[in-house]
Amino acid sequence: MPKISTYPSGTFCWADLATTDAEKAKTFYTSLFGWSSSDMPMGEGMTYTMFKLHGVEVAAVGEQPDQPPHWNTYISVDNADESAAHAQSLGAELIAPAFDVMDSGRMAILKDPQGAYFFLWQPKNHKGSDIAGEPGTLCWTELATHDSTKAGEFYSKLFHWKPISNEVNGMVYTVFMKDDKMVAGMFSLGEDCKEFPPHWGIFFGVNNCKESLDKAVSLGAHVVVEPTAVENFGCFAVVRDPQGAHFGIVAMGEEKCCSDDKGGCC
């Protein structure tokens, strides 16, 4: 896949992992996805590690021992200050006002009205992932929320997304469109998930869902969602890495996905 030169405003461009043990996380993800890693000293004893595939940047990890491990998602914008102000006017909570990240870009951290965190990224020298939508790279981002109607209104107004909802595997699933392209998904957390906070989840592409899941487990991960077939999408699974961060994988290779009686994949 050609190297990405720029990300349109209002589209997901980057993901990085905040974890309690960066060295163990590097071992896990490089083994699982075939990534290499390159440490970047950030001063004051901090290190930001770039994950690379085919020699180009696809994700990153930083150690944050005071937070539960999690993946962060970044949305490209033309002006982080203006987009943050707009988000606030729509009911979002400003967690971190826009600030410069050296010469890489300018970012802001917000929490949407339902409680899901998201990052705004105004690119300078770092636009985001160099490649995406192929095995070993970020391929999908979706929102799990307690009020999909209000969440849909918020993100549609903020990023000019168009929500389109359909029934998928017995549940209502919304796809956000921007300029006729799919940019993200959304679903409502059920009554049995009231204790789960709203959040953005990320999915990385793999060649074979079951094989990658088995490998993740052998490396210390835990299965959260077993391989599941989705019509017109493929086979996906969700795992929790050894430090506790959740992420999904989606089959993008030659895998022939089929449903069994339990909705799984072969």
KAVENCOR-V321858 format. One record per residue. N is the residue number from 0. SS is DSSP state (hx for helix, st for strand, lp for the rest). Layout:
BEGIN
[[N SS] [N SS]]
END
This chain:
BEGIN
[[0 lp] [1 lp] [2 lp] [3 lp] [4 lp] [5 lp] [6 lp] [7 lp] [8 lp] [9 lp] [10 lp] [11 st] [12 st] [13 st] [14 st] [15 st] [16 st] [17 st] [18 st] [19 lp] [20 lp] [21 hx] [22 hx] [23 hx] [24 hx] [25 hx] [26 hx] [27 hx] [28 hx] [29 hx] [30 hx] [31 hx] [32 hx] [33 lp] [34 lp] [35 st] [36 st] [37 st] [38 st] [39 st] [40 st] [41 st] [42 st] [43 lp] [44 lp] [45 st] [46 st] [47 st] [48 st] [49 st] [50 st] [51 st] [52 st] [53 lp] [54 lp] [55 st] [56 st] [57 st] [58 st] [59 st] [60 st] [61 st] [62 st] [63 lp] [64 lp] [65 lp] [66 lp] [67 lp] [68 lp] [69 st] [70 st] [71 st] [72 st] [73 st] [74 st] [75 st] [76 lp] [77 lp] [78 lp] [79 hx] [80 hx] [81 hx] [82 hx] [83 hx] [84 hx] [85 hx] [86 hx] [87 hx] [88 hx] [89 lp] [90 lp] [91 lp] [92 st] [93 st] [94 st] [95 st] [96 st] [97 st] [98 st] [99 st] [100 st] [101 lp] [102 lp] [103 lp] [104 st] [105 st] [106 st] [107 st] [108 st] [109 st] [110 st] [111 lp] [112 lp] [113 lp] [114 lp] [115 lp] [116 st] [117 st] [118 st] [119 st] [120 st] [121 st] [122 st] [123 lp] [124 lp] [125 lp] [126 lp] [127 lp] [128 lp] [129 lp] [130 lp] [131 lp] [132 lp] [133 lp] [134 st] [135 lp] [136 lp] [137 st] [138 st] [139 st] [140 st] [141 st] [142 st] [143 st] [144 st] [145 lp] [146 lp] [147 hx] [148 hx] [149 hx] [150 hx] [151 hx] [152 hx] [153 hx] [154 hx] [155 hx] [156 hx] [157 hx] [158 hx] [159 lp] [160 lp] [161 st] [162 st] [163 st] [164 st] [165 st] [166 st] [167 st] [168 lp] [169 lp] [170 st] [171 st] [172 st] [173 st] [174 st] [175 st] [176 st] [177 st] [178 lp] [179 lp] [180 st] [181 st] [182 st] [183 st] [184 st] [185 st] [186 st] [187 st] [188 lp] [189 lp] [190 hx] [191 hx] [192 hx] [193 lp] [194 lp] [195 lp] [196 lp] [197 lp] [198 st] [199 st] [200 st] [201 st] [202 st] [203 st] [204 st] [205 st] [206 lp] [207 lp] [208 hx] [209 hx] [210 hx] [211 hx] [212 hx] [213 hx] [214 hx] [215 hx] [216 hx] [217 hx] [218 lp] [219 lp] [220 lp] [221 st] [222 st] [223 st] [224 st] [225 st] [226 st] [227 st] [228 st] [229 st] [230 lp] [231 lp] [232 lp] [233 st] [234 st] [235 st] [236 st] [237 st] [238 st] [239 st] [240 lp] [241 lp] [242 lp] [243 lp] [244 lp] [245 st] [246 st] [247 st] [248 st] [249 st] [250 st] [251 lp] [252 lp] [253 lp] [254 lp] [255 lp] [256 lp] [257 lp] [258 lp] [259 lp] [260 lp] [261 lp] [262 lp] [263 st] [264 lp] [265 lp]]
END
